[in-house]
Every structure is written in C-alpha cells, then in structure tokens.
Amino acid sequence: MKVTKMDQSTPKTPAGRSGRPPLSDRVYAALKNRITRGDYGANEKLPAEKDLSGQFGVSRPVLRVALEQLREDGLIVSRQGAGNFVRVKRETALGYTPVETIADIQRSYEFRLTVEVDGAGLAAQRRNQEVLDEMHKALDLLADATGSRLHREDADFSFHLAIARASNNQYYTETLKALRDHIYVGMKMHGDALMSDGASALEQVLGEHRGIFEAIEAKNPERARSVMRDHIVHSRARLFGAGMLDLSM
C-alpha cells in the first residue's frame, strides 16, 4: 500500500479562503474509504498505530483522533491489548442469499468460473505495480501459512480480491466483495480438506496462486485466464471429488 505523506504544517492560504481539512479529518476520510471499499474486511485487524502513522505521515495523537471518530461511527472497535478491528455491518449486496446448502457452494464455484476467469485476463492487461504489491503481500501470507501447515482464508480471499481490483472494473470488484461470505465458506471447507491431505496439497495450491500472479505480472491475459480457471476447477475438485451434485431442475 502506498505511503501517503501529509504535510503537517499549517497551510498558507490567502485571507478569506478556507484551508485544507484538519489532518485528523483527512486521515479519518482515508481510513473510512479503505474500510468501506473492502481493503480491510469485517473483523480484520487494522495495522498498528505506528504503522498507520508512518503510512499517513502524521503523529500518533493525530491518528488517534481519526481512530476515535471511526469508533464513534461504529466502523471499528478496540479490543484491549489486541488493537483496532473493523466492525462493518455488511448487507446482502446484489440480492445474494446466504449459503445454506452444499449445492450453494457448488453454484458459487460455477459463478466464480465465469467472473474470476475473465477478471484475471483483464487484470493481466491493466494491472499496475501497486496492485501487484497487494497480490504479493497476500501471497507472502499464504506462503507463511503453508510453511506452518495451515491455510488462511483471509489471505486467499485478499489475493482474489486484489486481482478483481487489478481489472480496473468496479463490477468485478463489487461482485467479489458481495460474494465474500459465500466464497469464504467454500475456502474454509477447501482449506480444511487441504490440511487433511498434508503438506503437498497446501504447497500445490500455493503454486497455483503463484502461477496466477506470474501470468498477471507478465501481462499475459490468456495465460492468466487459463491458470485461474485451472485453479478454481482444481479447488472445486479437491472439495467435491466425485461427489458433484446434479443441479438439473
């Protein structure tokens, strides 16, 4: 994420003209924007105060005023000794109903095959360094988890969401955010299956994610579509095996 330096000096403006908003207001607006657009998911911990102070180039007292306003607005909650966490009441966007059955998870995979495959192709054409860094950060988290024989659904979803953002098409991004809870269910079940299968299964999935990243980084749309499709198909197969449901009406 880019460091946003904020001039802490008092702006010199001609008489009769208003200056810029107070620093705390600008930090508040920036953090609120990150939360509402999904950079920080519900229940996700915000970066430490010293890190946020560095990102925005402000003092910690200034940052704390902004954090207090976020708490008053119900966007974050402080947990003693743990830090600040996002507290967002997400509505069921786009009319998607909650996941209730195994069939719903299978349908979610079907839909992802249409949305995320083309989204990966567009990401390969349009990505910039900032969003590549975002993908790489998620990959690092997945790699650390794999080394510990764990699977992190939050990092997995962050990786896929970064790809949607790289498409530079808000419909892909908003659709994926609307499906966050639906996708999480499948990712959680998939992650449990991977950990049951052992280290090689986790490493294989990490390799699939790296292949997607490399195709997007190389600006190879066809390759990006292909490896994204293979990843989602393989994920579905690892979860369902030969137990795919007949969804005929």
Secondary structure, 3 states (H helix, E strand, C coil): CCCCCCCCCCCCCCCCCCCCCCHHHHHHHHHHHHHHCCCCCCCCECCCHHHHHHHHCCCHHHHHHHHHHHHHCCCEEEECCCEEEECCCCCCHHHCCCCCCHHHHHHHHHHHHHHHHHHHHHHHHHCCHHHHHHHHHHHHHHHHHHHCCCCCHHHHHHHHHHHHHHCCCHHHHHHHHHCHHHHHHHHHHHHHHHHHHCHHHHHHHHHHHHHHHHHHHCCCHHHHHHHHHHHHHHHHHHHHCCCCCCCCC
